[in-house]
Amino acid sequence: MKIQVIHKAFEESPVQVAEVNAPDDLTITSALEYAYRWTNNFEGSWSLDDLENNKDANPNVTRVAPLIEYKGKTFGLRSTSMMDLMIVDGKTYEVMGCGFEEIASC
């Protein structure tokens, strides 16, 4: 199940940052939770693939947004947060404080 992860909570305009291939046997809610977990930075960086012992790397997550360049250094992307969006099976869900809420597509 493919899930598009869109960051909009802190951005000037929404930007797709990842595509997550969640296991097909998951429910929609479980797939959203899977995408949320694997686009968060707990013990490394979900968006960087060159960190040693990076426990947040997942081969089922493809970063589609560029990394952040600042003063000659490269940084990973932020964690997915409340008010960010996920799209799965043509439906858009907003990340809430607890869970996800389906919203009308624009």
N, C-alpha and C positions, 0 to 999 in steps of 0.2 A: 504494500500500500504506500503510495507516494504522498508525501506531505510537503507543501511549500511553507517555509517559515519566513515571515515578513516582520522586520523590526520597524515599528512606528512610534513607540512610546517616547523616545528621546530624540528622534530624527526630525529634520525639517519636513521631509516627505517620506512616505513608506518605501522601504527597499527590501527586496527579497535577499536573504542572506544565506539560505540553505535549502537543500532538498533532502528529505529524509526518506529512506526506504525502510519503513516499519514492517515487521513480520506480518504476512498476510492473515495469520490466524487470530490477530488481535481485533477487538471491537474498535469502533471509532474512538471512543474515549481513551481506551488503552493505547491506541496508536498516537493520539495527541499527547498523552503523558510520556510516551516513549520519545517523541520528537522534542518535547520540552526538556526531558532529562538530558538528552544527548546534544542539546544546543545551550547547555549551561556549563560554566567554568567552576568545577568543584575542586579537582585535583590536577589541574593542568589547563588546557585550552581546547575547546571543542573545534576551533577553527584553525589551529596550527598543527601541522603534521611532522614538524621537525624537533619536537621537544623530547628529551629523554624521559622515559617512564611516565609518559602522558596518559593518565588514566581516564581522561575525557575524550580521547580520540576514539572514533567509531567508524569502521569502514562503510557503514550504512548511511553516513552523513556526508554530503557533498557541499562544501562551501561554494557559493556562487557569487558572493560579493567580494570585492577586493579587500585585502588586509589594510590596516591603518598604518600610514607612514607619518612619522613625526620626528623631526630633528634627526633625520638620517637613520632612524630605527624603525623596525617593523613590529607591529603589535597585532595580536589577535582581536577578534570581534567580541563584543560584549555578550553577556548571557541573555537569553530570552527572558522577558519580563512581563508583568501585568501590562495590558493594553497593546501588546504585540498581537499579531495575527497568525493563524495557521489555516491553510486551505487544503482540504482533503475531499475527494469525490465531488468536486464542484461546490462544496459548501465552505463558508468562511466562519472561523471560530476566533473569538477574542480570548486571550489569556486573562483569567480573572484571578482574584486573590486566592480563590480555592476552586480549581477546575477551569472549565471552558464554557463559553456561551456562544451559541450560534447567532450570527448577525446577518442582516440582509446584505447581500453583495452590492457593491456600488456599480 
